[in-house]
Amino acid sequence: MEHHIHLKQLQTTEMQLYTSLDDQNLDPTNRTNIINQINEIGQTRSTLYNSLKNMASSYQQNVSTSQ
């Protein structure tokens, strides 16, 4: 459950950052920083999804083995 909450927070933050890119007054440095943050969040989300997938697979194997 903890991963689910963290993923949701990351998605929310990522969407807020995407929205902030719409600001026409952003200078190139700030725009680049925001894009870098979006990329880092995307990478973190990907890692968490893979972790959840691996945990689910491991759980399923344990259930199959115990039957």
C-alpha positions as a Python dict, from the first residue, in 0.01 Angstrom:
ca = {
    (1, 'M'): (0, 0, 0),
    (2, 'E'): (287, 235, 78),
    (3, 'H'): (420, 211, -279),
    (4, 'H'): (73, 293, -415),
    (5, 'I'): (57, 613, -208),
    (6, 'H'): (410, 711, -310),
    (7, 'L'): (332, 649, -678),
    (8, 'K'): (21, 865, -655),
    (9, 'Q'): (220, 1148, -496),
    (10, 'L'): (484, 1122, -767),
    (11, 'Q'): (217, 1134, -1038),
    (12, 'T'): (61, 1443, -879),
    (13, 'T'): (396, 1617, -854),
    (14, 'E'): (481, 1523, -1211),
    (15, 'M'): (154, 1668, -1339),
    (16, 'Q'): (214, 1991, -1144),
    (17, 'L'): (558, 2020, -1301),
    (18, 'Y'): (414, 1962, -1649),
    (19, 'T'): (160, 2237, -1583),
    (20, 'S'): (435, 2472, -1469),
    (21, 'L'): (604, 2429, -1809),
    (22, 'D'): (312, 2620, -1962),
    (23, 'D'): (443, 2939, -1800),
    (24, 'Q'): (569, 3149, -2092),
    (25, 'N'): (785, 3353, -1853),
    (26, 'L'): (1010, 3061, -1759),
    (27, 'D'): (1372, 3122, -1844),
    (28, 'P'): (1563, 2838, -2014),
    (29, 'T'): (1746, 2741, -1693),
    (30, 'N'): (1425, 2698, -1493),
    (31, 'R'): (1262, 2514, -1782),
    (32, 'T'): (1556, 2274, -1797),
    (33, 'N'): (1543, 2222, -1419),
    (34, 'I'): (1173, 2139, -1435),
    (35, 'I'): (1229, 1895, -1722),
    (36, 'N'): (1509, 1730, -1525),
    (37, 'Q'): (1278, 1695, -1224),
    (38, 'I'): (1008, 1541, -1446),
    (39, 'N'): (1262, 1293, -1583),
    (40, 'E'): (1381, 1200, -1234),
    (41, 'I'): (1025, 1145, -1115),
    (42, 'G'): (950, 934, -1421),
    (43, 'Q'): (1256, 721, -1349),
    (44, 'T'): (1153, 682, -983),
    (45, 'R'): (800, 583, -1081),
    (46, 'S'): (936, 327, -1325),
    (47, 'T'): (1156, 178, -1053),
    (48, 'L'): (863, 161, -811),
    (49, 'Y'): (637, -4, -1071),
    (50, 'N'): (904, -265, -1139),
    (51, 'S'): (944, -324, -767),
    (52, 'L'): (570, -375, -729),
    (53, 'K'): (567, -610, -1027),
    (54, 'N'): (850, -815, -879),
    (55, 'M'): (681, -830, -539),
    (56, 'A'): (354, -942, -697),
    (57, 'S'): (535, -1208, -899),
    (58, 'S'): (720, -1331, -591),
    (59, 'Y'): (397, -1340, -391),
    (60, 'Q'): (226, -1536, -666),
    (61, 'Q'): (511, -1787, -676),
    (62, 'N'): (492, -1829, -299),
    (63, 'V'): (119, -1890, -316),
    (64, 'S'): (163, -2144, -596),
    (65, 'T'): (438, -2323, -406),
    (66, 'S'): (238, -2344, -84),
    (67, 'Q'): (-64, -2504, -248),
}
